[in-house]
Amino acid sequence: MLLLCPVTVLAMPAQGTVQAQGAVRVNGANVPSSTTIFAGDKVETLADSTATISAQGTVIRLEPNSSAIFSDKALDLGCGSVLVSTSMGAVVRVAGISITPASQGTTKFRVSQGTGVLKISVEEGSAVVDDGAKHMLSAGQSLSRQRPGGACGPVTTTSQASSKIYIPAAVVAAVSGVVAYCAVNGFCSESSPAAP
């Protein structure tokens, strides 16, 4: 007996999308102008490039020469700068320090990590910076920390041999819709080989 039905693409639920301006990579693979990302994915921008990550209630702009690992309601900044606007409490973690929105409504803050210096600035709302002690920052306030030996350089091109393949969100949605339509309307059918 042979079961005829479209192939189902199995994937983790999408966590967010990336809108790329210039050369942007996810897990080392160049991405089209827009792609879906999942928890644990590393997003990198090259010189003169930015990536805007959109997830539920949060928009994160990754500036040029930056790298970060995306997860559910958090971003781990490697190097570079991010601008976060969130109404859902998205946290940024960098070098053992966490930045968490502390106000109701929208909080907007910038985190920049360069060679030996970490700077956190709140543009709207308020945020708590936890570096072992908790510091409350309100709109217009910033906090800097020296990080001797904390080196960040430009993101460079790496081999894509072990990279994942990313399928644009529209393709995943279309395939999922076809499979659901097939299942609901009974178009998946069983077929037996012809008898001799």
N, C-alpha and C positions, 0 to 999 in steps of 0.2 A: 504494500500500500504506500502510496506516495502522497504527501501533503503539499499542495501548491499554495503558497502564500508569499507576499512580499517579505523581503529581509527586514528584520527589525534592528535598528541601531540602538544598542544599549549604552547609556551614558549616565553619569551622575547628574543630578539636578543642577542647572546652571546657577552660579552664584552671582554673576555680573557680566557686563559687557565692557569691551575696550574700544574706544574710538581713537584711531591712530592718526597723528599728524606727523608725517615724516617716517623715519626708520624706527619702528617699534618691534620688539620681540617678546614672545611669550615662551618661556622655557627654552630659549635659544633659537626658536623658529621665527622667521619674519612673518608678520601677520598682515592680512589685508586691512583695508581702512576700518573695518569693524569685525570683531570676533567675540565669541563667548569665552569667559574664563571660569575656572573652578577653584575651590579652596586648595591652597598649596601651590598654585601657579606663580611663577616668577615673571614679572613684567619689567622690561628694560627699555629705556629710551636712549637713543644715540644723540650726538650733537645736533642741535637745531631741530629736535623732535620732541613731541609731547604725547602723552597718552591720557585720555580721560576715562576713568573707570567709573561705571555707574552700577550701583547695587541698590537694594531696597532702602530708600530714604537717604542715600549717601552718594555724593559725587566727589571723586578724588582726581586731582590733576597732578600727574607725575611730570615734573619739569625735565628739560634736557639733561643728559648724562646722569640719569637716576635709575635706581633699581629697587624693587620692593617685592615682597611675597604677599599675595592676597589671601585672606581667609575670611570666614564668616564674621562680619562686624569688626574686623581688625586688619591692619596693614603693618607689616614688618619692613621698615625702611632700611635698605642696605646703605646706599650712598645717594647723595643728591637732595632734591627738595620735592615736597608734596604740599598741595593746598587742598584741605579737606573741608567740605561743607556737608554737614550731617544733621538730620533731625532724628536719627535712630541710634545715636550714641556710639558711632564707629570710633575705635581706639587706634592710635598709631603707637607702635613700639619701635624703639631704636636704642641700641647700645645699652640695654637694661633699664631704659627709662620709658614710662608709658604716659601718653597724653590722652586724657579722657574728657569728653564734654561734660560740663557740670550744670548747664542751664537748660531750661525747658525751651522747646522750639528749636530753631536752627542755631548751630554753633559752627563758626568758620575759623579755622586756624591753619597756620603754615609751620612746617617743620623742615629745617635745612640742616644737612650734615655735610660739612666740607672737611678739609684737611685739618684735623685737630680741634674743630669747633662745632658745637651743636647749638642751634638757635630755634626757639619755639616762640611764635607770635600769635596772639589771638586777635582776630579782626572783627568778630561778631560773637556775642554771647560770652560764655566763660568756660574755662577748662581747668582741670587739675593735672599738674605735672607731678608724677611720682618717680623720684630718683632716690628713694630710700626715705625721703621726707616728702610731705605733700605740700605743693605750692599752688595756690589758687591764682589764676591769671584771668583778668577781665579784658574786654575789648580795648585795644590800644596798648596792652601791656605785653612785654616779652621777657624771655629768660634765656641766658646763654650759659653754656657749660664748656670749659676747656676739656679737650680729650687728648692728652699727649699720646702720640703714637697712633691715634685714630686716623688712618689714612683712607682717603677716598680719591679715586681718579676717574677719568672718563671711562664710560662703558665701552668696551672694545668688541669687535666681531669675534665670535667663537664658532667652533665647528657645530654643525647642525646634525651630525651623524646620529646622535641619541635623542633627538628632539621628538616630541609628540607631533602628530598631525592635528591641526585645528580645523574644524568644520564650521563655517559661518552659521550663526544662530538661525538664519532663515532656512538653510538646508535641513538642519536638524528638525525644525518645526514642521517643514513640509513633509519630510519622511514620516515623522510621528503622526501627522494628520492622515496620511494615506493608510498607514497601518491601522489606526483607529477606525477609519471609515470602512476598511476591509472587514475588520472584526465585527463591527456593529451591524453591517449590512449583509453579513454572511457570504462574502465573496471569497473567503478562504475556503477551499474545497478539497475534499479527499478524492484521490483518483487511484483506481486499481489498474495494474497492467492488463492488457488484453489477454483473454484466455486463449491457449493454443488450439 
